[in-house]
Amino acid sequence: MAAFDRAKIDVGFALRTTVGVAIPLVVALAAGHAALGGAAAVGALSAGFASQQGVYRTRAAAMLWTSSGMALSAFVGGLVSQHGVGVVVAMALWGYAYGIVASLGPAATAAGLNSLIALVVFSNLNVDLPPLAAAQQAACVFAGGAVQTLLLVVVWPLARFTVERRGLARAYGDLAAYARSIAGGTEAPPSSLSIATVRSTLADPQPFAARGEVAVFQSLLDEAERIRGSLGALATTYLLLPDASVERESIEPVAAEAADVLGAVAAALRDGRAPRDRSSAWGQIRALEAAGARAGRAGGDAAALFGQLRAAWRLARSPSDEKARDDDAHSVPWSAPVPRVADAFETLTANLHLASPFGRLAIRLAVTLAAATALYRTFDVRNGYWMALTIALLLKPDFSTTVARGIARVAGTLIGAGVATAIAVYAHPSAHVDVALCIAFAALGYVAFNANYAAYTVTITAYVIFLLALLGQPEQAAVAARIVATLAGAVLAGVATLVWPTWESPRSIDRLAELIENQRRYAALILDAYVAGTRGNGAALREAQTASWTARAAAEASVDAVASEPGSTHALAVPAALGILAASRRIGLGMLALNVHLATAERRGRPWLATLAAALCANLDACAAALRERRAPPALPPLRPLFDAARAAAGEDAASMLLAELDFILDGINTLRGLVREAFAPTA
């Protein structure tokens, strides 16, 4: 069991969501309708967890979608609960729908999973509900989720941009670590995930924020991206220079000072205060800038970096106090960034086939849930619905997540079921005590949600047991039955995963190909700008850079997942995948440096670069296609002679930064092509 990470406990989240669960329970109990309060608490609990998805309006939307899906499930479950065949069919349909909907992302996954769980719960209450009563039950479920959503929204005007500050603090902290690694000679680039997270946060601004306030955070993000580029340029310069050169040694104190400033900015953003006074540090920076003027190319990069650090420092002094212009002082409109329906439909249809991990998950869920439901219904297994609950919670699109979560889920469920049943058997709690226990275990579940998955499972299992007591399921000595049903569900989930597994390895190869394809698009935009002697299309460059960073994060996560799967399932050896990632990182670092220097590059055409640029892009295309098709790349003309010819024709550019970076990128592409060739070369 993983350690309990106290740093991940969000007290505000736990308090708000616990209140959201307590309100319907207490109100319904006071009104003499504990069962209806229990139905509302089902919606409230799940909507509370769904509030972890999205930022502002997207978060509220995730909660309402979850509440709506659960209400529909409660209605259908109430209607079919006394009809065995109907329950089996509903389980299969809901399982398949959840598997496909999960392809739309985390928020859709949360809504789909909670809707499936609601169907399991409300179709196993052993009460025959007429349509009107089932609708009333469904309305209570939705009302519980609506209460949680309301509690989320009402605090927005009081919030002081906690989400934005935390995201930017993480991004600047990652940049500080990157600068520190350059100063130490290790050059470990930061994950692009933190910057991507801030970007998505600012795309969904707080509805009650003034535009000027949001603009300050956007400016901090822009500076973070510029600083990342300047650090990348310094890093490539550092790697290209001889070990003992004076210019290389001049980079280390620059990076060290940048790390200190970035760390101070990150701490200020995290704590919601102005950065601490660093007058002595700025004196050191001025001295480094003066020395940098004599340090050649590294000096220019350092000067740009220090200017960006000053801008970030000024912006971080008090973002929330930034004065908006009169015409921007009103609140941001309520129009939320809503995904296009056509895009969602296209994603869903693309995942219907068996080659998709979500298409396979949907069928696994449908078949396994239907089989488990038919089994416990046919043989009247006591608490048999815990089999279906376990299957719904365990089965995931990939093998490693199913196994890792499965162990923690089963252990937590068994412990939680034992604790709750022992309390029920020996304490014989009344309805009032059941309500108090529900609130207590819900609070513990919200506290443990991000801190420890197994502990979260223990608390939520206990919550479900006491909630079921309010819904009419009296708790006798049923701990053994729950344990047996949970273990049976885990076995069925394991069998389904092993009989028809979805290994991550094939998908990781496609993720690597997608990374190379995005790098190729990014490279083409940059190199075309240098050939034409223009600044390039700024919006297109930013979009291509973001796509490249996002693809890298996805590829790295996928390769990490492959490492936890059996070696016999690897379509591409993990060392080869890691080598491809390292080569692509080298290419990306060179492209980042070229992009940074594009703004100051002399505006004149470079026809000598056209042939080499086309060859570099062709090699990236060939490597991406080879990965997609699981084959060795075709033989292409060697790049080194083309580089030598370009350098000979470069004239006054022969000793420029451009050729040095191209040399760096060329080495990365040659390494990449060799790794792909070795990975898929036919065996003798």
C-alpha positions in Angstrom: 0.0 0.0 0.0 1.4 3.4 -1.0 2.2 5.9 1.7 -0.4 8.4 2.8 0.6 11.6 1.1 -0.5 14.4 3.4 0.7 17.0 0.9 -2.2 16.0 -1.4 -5.0 16.6 1.2 -7.2 19.4 0.1 -9.0 20.6 3.3 -11.2 23.1 1.5 -12.4 20.4 -1.0 -13.1 18.0 1.9 -15.0 20.5 3.9 -17.2 21.7 1.0 -18.0 18.3 -0.3 -18.8 16.9 3.1 -21.2 19.7 3.8 -22.8 18.8 0.4 -23.3 15.2 1.5 -24.6 16.2 5.0 -27.3 18.7 3.8 -29.6 16.2 2.0 -29.0 13.5 4.7 -29.9 15.8 7.6 -32.8 17.5 5.9 -34.4 14.3 4.8 -33.9 12.7 8.2 -35.5 15.7 9.9 -38.4 15.4 7.4 -38.9 11.7 8.1 -37.7 10.6 4.7 -34.3 9.0 5.4 -34.5 6.8 2.2 -34.9 9.8 0.0 -32.0 11.5 1.8 -29.9 8.5 1.1 -30.7 8.7 -2.6 -29.8 12.4 -2.6 -26.6 11.5 -0.8 -25.6 9.1 -3.5 -25.7 11.9 -6.0 -24.0 14.3 -3.7 -21.1 12.0 -2.9 -20.3 11.3 -6.6 -20.8 14.9 -7.7 -18.3 15.9 -5.0 -15.7 13.6 -6.5 -16.6 14.8 -10.0 -15.7 18.3 -8.8 -12.0 17.3 -9.1 -12.4 17.3 -12.9 -12.2 20.6 -14.8 -11.5 24.1 -13.6 -14.4 26.4 -13.1 -17.3 26.1 -15.5 -16.0 22.9 -16.9 -15.9 21.6 -13.3 -19.6 22.6 -12.7 -20.5 20.9 -16.0 -18.7 17.7 -15.0 -20.7 17.7 -11.7 -24.0 18.2 -13.5 -23.3 15.6 -16.2 -22.5 13.1 -13.4 -25.6 14.0 -11.5 -27.8 13.7 -14.6 -26.3 10.3 -15.6 -26.7 9.0 -12.0 -30.4 10.2 -12.0 -31.1 8.4 -15.2 -29.5 5.3 -13.7 -31.5 5.5 -10.5 -34.7 5.8 -12.6 -33.9 2.8 -14.8 -32.6 0.8 -11.8 -35.7 1.4 -9.8 -37.9 0.3 -12.8 -36.0 -3.0 -13.5 -34.9 -4.0 -10.0 -37.5 -6.8 -9.8 -36.9 -8.1 -13.3 -33.8 -10.2 -13.5 -33.5 -10.1 -17.3 -34.0 -6.4 -17.3 -31.2 -5.9 -14.8 -28.8 -8.1 -16.8 -29.6 -6.2 -20.1 -29.3 -2.8 -18.3 -25.9 -3.8 -16.8 -24.6 -4.8 -20.2 -25.8 -1.6 -21.9 -24.5 0.7 -19.1 -21.1 -1.2 -19.0 -20.7 -0.8 -22.8 -21.7 2.9 -22.7 -19.2 3.6 -19.9 -16.4 1.9 -21.7 -16.9 4.0 -24.8 -17.7 7.3 -23.0 -14.4 7.0 -21.1 -12.6 7.8 -24.4 -13.8 11.4 -24.0 -11.5 12.1 -21.1 -11.4 12.1 -17.3 -14.6 14.1 -16.7 -16.6 11.8 -19.0 -15.0 8.8 -17.3 -16.1 10.1 -13.9 -19.7 10.6 -15.1 -19.8 7.2 -16.8 -18.4 5.3 -13.9 -20.7 6.9 -11.3 -23.7 6.3 -13.5 -22.8 2.7 -13.8 -22.4 2.4 -10.0 -25.7 4.1 -9.5 -27.4 1.5 -11.7 -25.8 -1.3 -9.7 -27.0 0.2 -6.4 -30.6 1.2 -7.4 -31.3 -2.0 -9.3 -30.5 -4.1 -6.2 -32.6 -2.5 -3.5 -35.2 -5.3 -3.8 -38.1 -2.8 -4.0 -40.7 -2.7 -6.7 -41.0 1.0 -7.7 -43.7 2.3 -9.9 -42.6 4.9 -12.5 -43.6 7.9 -10.4 -41.6 6.6 -7.3 -38.6 5.8 -9.6 -38.8 9.3 -11.0 -38.9 10.7 -7.4 -35.8 8.7 -6.5 -34.0 9.9 -9.6 -34.9 13.5 -8.8 -33.4 13.1 -5.3 -30.2 11.8 -6.8 -30.0 14.8 -9.1 -30.8 17.2 -6.3 -27.9 15.9 -4.2 -25.6 16.5 -7.1 -27.1 20.0 -7.7 -26.5 20.9 -4.0 -22.8 20.0 -4.4 -22.6 22.1 -7.6 -24.3 25.1 -5.9 -21.8 24.9 -3.0 -19.0 24.9 -5.5 -20.3 27.9 -7.4 -21.2 30.1 -4.5 -17.6 30.3 -3.2 -16.2 31.4 -6.6 -16.6 35.2 -5.9 -14.7 34.7 -2.6 -11.9 32.7 -4.1 -8.6 34.4 -4.6 -7.4 32.5 -7.7 -6.2 29.5 -5.8 -6.3 27.2 -8.9 -4.4 29.7 -11.1 -1.8 30.4 -8.4 -1.1 26.7 -7.6 -0.8 25.8 -11.3 1.6 28.6 -12.1 3.6 27.9 -8.9 4.0 24.3 -10.1 5.1 25.5 -13.6 7.6 28.0 -12.2 8.8 25.4 -9.7 9.5 23.0 -12.6 11.4 25.7 -14.4 13.5 26.4 -11.3 14.4 22.7 -11.2 15.3 22.8 -14.9 17.5 25.8 -14.4 19.1 24.1 -11.4 19.8 21.0 -13.5 21.6 23.1 -16.1 23.7 24.7 -13.4 24.7 21.3 -12.2 25.5 20.0 -15.7 22.7 17.4 -15.8 20.2 19.2 -18.0 16.9 17.5 -17.1 14.1 19.3 -19.0 10.9 20.0 -17.1 7.7 18.2 -17.9 5.4 20.2 -20.2 2.4 19.0 -18.2 2.5 21.8 -15.7 2.4 24.5 -18.4 -0.3 22.6 -20.3 -2.4 22.4 -17.1 -2.1 26.2 -16.5 -3.1 26.8 -20.2 -6.2 24.7 -19.8 -7.0 26.5 -16.5 -6.8 29.9 -18.1 -9.0 28.7 -21.0 -11.8 28.2 -18.4 -11.5 31.5 -16.4 -13.4 32.1 -13.1 -16.8 33.6 -14.1 -16.6 36.4 -11.4 -13.0 37.5 -12.3 -12.3 40.7 -14.0 -10.6 40.4 -17.4 -7.6 42.4 -16.1 -7.1 39.9 -13.3 -7.1 36.9 -15.7 -4.8 38.8 -18.1 -2.1 38.9 -15.4 -2.1 35.2 -15.0 -2.0 34.8 -18.8 1.0 37.1 -18.8 2.7 34.9 -16.2 2.1 31.8 -18.3 3.5 33.6 -21.4 6.6 34.5 -19.5 6.9 30.9 -18.2 6.9 29.7 -21.8 9.5 32.2 -22.9 11.7 31.3 -19.9 11.4 27.7 -20.8 12.6 28.5 -24.3 15.5 30.6 -23.1 16.6 27.9 -20.7 16.4 25.4 -23.5 18.6 27.6 -25.6 21.1 27.9 -22.8 21.0 24.1 -22.4 21.7 23.4 -26.0 24.6 25.9 -26.0 25.9 24.2 -22.9 25.8 20.8 -24.5 27.5 22.0 -27.7 30.4 23.8 -26.1 33.7 22.1 -25.1 33.8 20.9 -21.5 36.4 23.4 -20.3 35.4 26.4 -22.3 35.0 29.8 -20.6 31.7 30.3 -22.3 30.3 27.0 -21.0 31.4 27.8 -17.5 29.6 31.2 -17.7 26.3 29.4 -18.2 26.4 27.7 -14.9 26.1 30.8 -12.6 23.4 32.2 -14.9 21.3 29.1 -14.6 21.9 29.0 -10.8 20.7 32.5 -10.4 17.7 31.9 -12.6 16.8 28.9 -10.5 16.8 31.0 -7.3 14.6 33.7 -8.9 12.2 31.2 -10.4 12.0 29.4 -7.1 11.1 32.6 -5.3 8.4 33.4 -7.9 7.0 29.9 -7.4 6.9 30.3 -3.7 5.2 33.7 -3.9 2.5 32.4 -6.2 1.9 29.3 -4.1 1.6 31.4 -0.9 -0.4 34.2 -2.5 2.1 37.0 -1.7 4.7 39.2 -3.3 8.1 37.6 -3.9 10.7 38.3 -1.2 13.1 41.2 -1.7 16.1 40.0 -3.7 18.0 43.3 -4.2 21.4 41.5 -3.8 20.4 38.9 -6.3 19.5 41.5 -8.9 22.9 43.0 -8.4 24.4 39.6 -9.1 22.3 39.3 -12.2 23.4 42.7 -13.5 27.0 41.6 -13.0 26.3 38.4 -14.9 24.7 40.4 -17.7 27.8 42.6 -18.0 30.0 39.5 -18.1 27.6 37.9 -20.6 28.1 40.7 -23.1 31.6 39.2 -23.5 30.4 35.6 -23.5 29.3 35.3 -27.1 26.1 33.4 -27.9 25.5 32.4 -24.3 25.6 36.0 -23.3 22.7 36.9 -25.6 20.6 34.0 -24.3 21.4 35.0 -20.7 20.4 38.6 -21.4 17.0 37.5 -22.8 16.5 35.1 -19.9 17.2 37.8 -17.3 14.7 40.2 -19.0 12.1 37.5 -18.8 12.8 36.9 -15.1 12.4 40.5 -14.3 9.0 40.5 -16.1 7.9 37.4 -14.2 9.0 38.9 -10.9 7.0 42.1 -11.5 3.9 40.2 -12.5 4.2 37.9 -9.5 4.3 40.8 -7.0 0.5 40.9 -6.7 -1.4 39.4 -9.6 -4.8 39.7 -7.9 -4.3 43.4 -7.3 -3.4 44.2 -10.9 -5.7 47.0 -12.0 -7.8 46.3 -15.0 -8.5 49.0 -17.6 -11.9 50.5 -17.4 -13.2 48.7 -20.4 -11.9 45.4 -19.1 -13.1 45.7 -15.5 -16.3 43.7 -15.8 -16.5 40.0 -15.2 -15.6 37.4 -17.7 -18.7 36.2 -19.7 -20.3 32.9 -18.6 -19.8 31.3 -21.9 -17.9 28.1 -21.1 -15.4 26.4 -23.4 -17.7 23.6 -24.6 -16.3 20.9 -26.8 -17.9 20.6 -30.2 -20.6 17.9 -30.3 -19.2 16.8 -33.7 -15.7 16.3 -32.1 -17.1 14.2 -29.3 -19.2 12.1 -31.7 -16.1 11.6 -33.9 -14.1 10.4 -30.8 -16.9 8.0 -29.7 -17.3 6.5 -33.2 -13.5 6.1 -33.6 -13.4 4.0 -30.4 -16.2 1.6 -31.3 -13.9 -0.8 -33.1 -11.9 -3.6 -31.3 -8.5 -2.1 -32.0 -9.4 0.7 -29.6 -8.6 0.0 -25.9 -11.9 1.7 -25.0 -13.8 -0.4 -27.5 -12.3 -3.5 -25.9 -13.0 -2.2 -22.4 -16.6 -1.6 -23.3 -17.1 -5.2 -24.5 -15.2 -6.6 -21.4 -17.4 -4.5 -19.1 -20.7 -5.4 -20.9 -20.0 -9.2 -20.9 -18.4 -9.4 -17.4 -21.1 -7.3 -15.8 -23.9 -9.2 -17.5 -22.4 -12.5 -16.5 -21.9 -11.5 -12.9 -25.4 -10.1 -12.6 -26.9 -13.2 -14.2 -24.9 -15.4 -11.8 -25.8 -13.7 -8.5 -29.4 -13.2 -9.6 -29.9 -16.8 -10.7 -28.3 -18.3 -7.6 -29.7 -15.6 -5.3 -26.2 -14.8 -4.0 -26.4 -12.7 -0.8 -24.9 -9.2 -1.5 -24.1 -10.5 -4.9 -24.3 -7.0 -6.4 -20.9 -6.4 -4.8 -19.6 -8.5 -7.6 -20.9 -6.0 -10.1 -19.6 -3.1 -8.0 -16.1 -4.6 -7.9 -16.1 -5.3 -11.6 -17.2 -1.7 -12.5 -14.5 -0.3 -10.3 -11.7 -2.6 -11.3 -11.8 -2.9 -15.1 -9.8 -0.2 -16.8 -8.6 0.3 -20.5 -5.1 -1.0 -19.8 -3.7 -4.0 -17.9 -1.3 -2.2 -15.6 -4.0 0.2 -14.2 -6.4 -2.6 -13.7 -3.9 -4.7 -11.7 -2.5 -1.8 -9.7 -5.8 -0.3 -8.8 -7.3 -3.8 -8.4 -5.0 -4.8 -5.5 -5.7 -1.6 -3.6 -9.4 -1.7 -4.4 -9.9 -5.3 -3.2 -7.9 -4.7 0.0 -9.7 -1.5 0.8 -13.1 -3.0 0.0 -12.5 -6.0 2.3 -11.3 -3.8 5.2 -14.1 -1.3 4.7 -16.8 -3.9 4.5 -15.4 -5.7 7.6 -15.2 -2.4 9.7 -18.7 -1.2 8.6 -20.4 -4.6 9.1 -18.8 -5.0 12.5 -20.2 -1.6 13.5 -23.6 -2.5 12.2 -23.7 -5.9 13.9 -22.4 -4.9 17.3 -23.6 -1.3 17.6 -27.0 -1.7 15.9 -27.0 2.0 14.8 -30.3 3.9 14.4 -31.1 5.9 11.4 -29.7 9.0 13.1 -26.4 7.2 13.7 -26.4 5.8 10.2 -26.6 9.4 8.9 -23.8 10.5 11.2 -21.6 7.5 10.1 -22.3 8.3 6.4 -21.2 11.9 6.9 -18.1 10.8 8.8 -17.0 8.2 6.3 -17.7 10.6 3.4 -15.5 13.2 5.0 -12.7 10.6 5.4 -13.1 9.6 1.8 -12.8 13.1 0.6 -9.7 13.6 2.7 -8.1 10.4 1.4 -9.2 10.8 -2.2 -5.9 12.1 -3.5 -3.7 11.0 -0.6 -4.0 7.2 -0.7 -6.2 5.2 -3.0 -6.5 2.1 -0.7 -7.5 4.3 2.3 -10.1 6.1 0.1 -11.5 2.7 -0.8 -11.9 1.7 2.8 -13.8 4.8 3.7 -16.1 4.8 0.7 -16.9 1.1 1.1 -18.0 1.9 4.7 -20.0 4.9 3.4 -21.8 2.8 0.9 -22.8 0.2 3.5 -24.3 2.7 5.9 -26.0 4.5 3.0 -27.6 1.2 1.8 -28.9 0.8 5.3 -30.8 4.1 4.9 -32.0 2.9 1.5 -33.6 -0.2 3.1 -30.8 -2.7 3.2 -30.6 -3.8 6.9 -27.1 -4.7 8.0 -27.0 -8.1 9.6 -23.9 -10.3 9.8 -23.2 -9.9 6.1 -19.5 -9.3 6.2 -18.6 -12.8 4.9 -21.1 -12.5 2.0 -19.6 -9.1 1.0 -16.1 -10.5 1.2 -17.0 -13.5 -1.0 -18.9 -11.3 -3.5 -16.0 -8.8 -3.7 -13.4 -11.6 -4.2 -15.7 -13.2 -6.8 -16.0 -9.9 -8.7 -12.2 -9.4 -8.5 -11.7 -12.9 -10.0 -14.1 -12.2 -12.8 -12.4 -8.9 -13.6 -9.0 -10.6 -13.5 -10.2 -13.4 -15.8 -11.7 -10.8 -18.3 -8.5 -8.9 -18.3 -6.3 -12.0 -18.8 -8.5 -13.7 -21.4 -8.8 -10.5 -23.5 -6.1 -8.1 -22.3 -5.3 -4.6 -23.6 -1.6 -4.2 -23.5 -0.2 -0.7 -23.5 2.8 -1.5 -25.7 1.1 -1.2 -29.1 -0.5 2.1 -28.0 2.9 3.3 -26.7 4.4 2.9 -30.2 1.6 4.9 -31.6 2.2 7.6 -29.0 5.8 7.7 -29.9 4.8 8.0 -33.6 2.5 10.9 -32.7 5.3 12.6 -30.8 7.6 12.4 -33.9 4.8 13.6 -36.2 4.2 16.6 -34.0 7.9 17.4 -33.9 8.0 17.2 -37.6 5.2 19.8 -38.0 6.9 22.0 -35.4 10.3 21.7 -37.2 8.8 22.4 -40.6 7.3 25.7 -39.4 10.5 26.8 -37.8 12.8 25.8 -40.6 10.5 27.3 -43.3 10.7 30.6 -41.4 14.5 30.5 -41.5 14.5 29.6 -45.2 12.2 32.5 -46.0 13.8 34.9 -43.6 10.5 35.7 -41.7 9.4 35.5 -38.1 7.0 32.7 -39.0 3.4 32.4 -38.0 3.4 33.0 -34.2 0.1 31.4 -33.5 0.9 28.3 -35.6 4.3 28.0 -33.9 2.7 28.2 -30.4 0.1 25.6 -31.4 2.7 23.2 -32.8 4.9 23.7 -29.8 2.0 22.9 -27.4 1.0 19.9 -29.5 4.5 18.6 -29.3 4.7 19.1 -25.5 1.4 17.4 -25.0 2.4 14.5 -27.2 5.6 14.1 -25.3 3.7 13.9 -22.0 1.4 11.2 -23.4 4.3 9.2 -24.8 6.2 9.3 -21.6 3.2 8.2 -19.6 2.5 5.4 -22.0 6.1 4.1 -21.9 6.0 4.2 -18.1 2.9 2.0 -18.2 4.5 -0.5 -20.6 7.4 -0.9 -18.1 4.9 -2.3 -15.5 3.6 -4.9 -17.9 5.0 -8.4 -18.6 8.1 -8.3 -20.8 6.6 -10.9 -23.2 3.9 -8.4 -24.2 6.3 -5.7 -25.3 5.9 -4.9 -29.0 8.8 -2.5 -28.5 11.5 -3.1 -25.9 11.4 -0.6 -23.1 15.1 0.4 -23.6 14.4 1.1 -27.2 11.3 3.2 -26.3 13.3 5.1 -23.8 16.0 5.7 -26.4 13.5 7.0 -28.8 12.2 9.4 -26.2 15.7 10.6 -25.4 16.5 11.2 -29.1 13.2 13.0 -29.6 14.0 15.2 -26.6 17.3 16.1 -28.2 15.5 17.1 -31.4 12.9 19.0 -29.4 15.5 20.9 -27.4 17.2 22.0 -30.6 13.9 23.1 -32.2 13.1 25.0 -29.0 16.4 26.9 -29.2 15.8 27.7 -32.9 12.3 29.0 -32.1 13.7 31.2 -29.4 16.3 32.7 -31.7 13.9 33.1 -34.5 12.7 36.4 -33.1 16.2 38.0 -33.3 17.4 36.2 -36.4 18.3 38.5 -39.3 15.5 38.9 -41.8 16.9 37.5 -45.0 16.4 34.4 -47.0 18.5 31.3 -46.6 18.1 29.2 -49.8 21.1 27.1 -48.7 19.0 25.6 -45.9 16.0 24.5 -48.0 17.4 21.1 -49.1 18.7 20.2 -45.6 15.4 21.3 -44.0 13.4 19.1 -46.3 15.7 16.2 -45.6 15.3 16.6 -41.8 11.6 16.7 -42.1 11.5 13.7 -44.5 13.6 11.6 -42.0 11.1 12.5 -39.2 8.2 11.5 -41.4 9.9 8.2 -42.2 10.5 7.4 -38.6 7.0 8.2 -37.6 5.6 6.1 -40.4 7.9 3.2 -39.5 6.7 3.3 -35.9 3.0 3.4 -37.1 3.6 0.4 -39.4 6.0 -1.5 -37.1 8.7 -1.7 -39.7 12.2 -0.4 -40.3 12.4 3.0 -41.9 13.3 3.1 -45.6 16.8 3.9 -46.7 17.2 7.7 -47.1 20.2 9.7 -48.2 22.6 10.3 -45.3 22.1 13.7 -43.6 25.7 14.5 -42.8 26.8 15.2 -46.4 23.7 17.4 -46.8 24.7 19.3 -43.7 28.2 19.7 -44.9 27.0 21.0 -48.3 24.6 23.5 -46.5 27.4 24.7 -44.4 29.7 25.2 -47.4 26.9 27.2 -49.1 26.0 29.2 -46.0 28.5 32.0 -46.5 28.3 34.4 -43.6 26.0 32.0 -41.7 28.7 29.3 -41.6 29.6 30.0 -38.0 26.1 31.0 -36.8 23.9 29.6 -34.1 21.6 28.2 -36.7 24.1 25.7 -38.0 25.2 24.7 -34.5 21.6 23.9 -33.6 21.0 22.1 -36.9 24.0 19.9 -36.1 22.5 19.1 -32.7 19.2 18.2 -34.3 20.8 16.2 -37.0 22.5 14.0 -34.5 19.2 13.4 -32.7 17.5 12.4 -35.9 20.3 10.1 -36.9 20.0 8.4 -33.4 16.3 8.2 -33.7 16.4 6.6 -37.2 19.0 4.1 -36.0 16.9 3.1 -32.9 13.7 2.6 -35.0 15.7 0.6 -37.5 17.1 -1.7 -34.9 13.7 -2.1 -33.2 12.0 -3.3 -36.3 14.8 -4.8 -38.3 13.9 -8.3 -39.6 15.6 -11.1 -37.7 17.9 -13.4 -39.6 
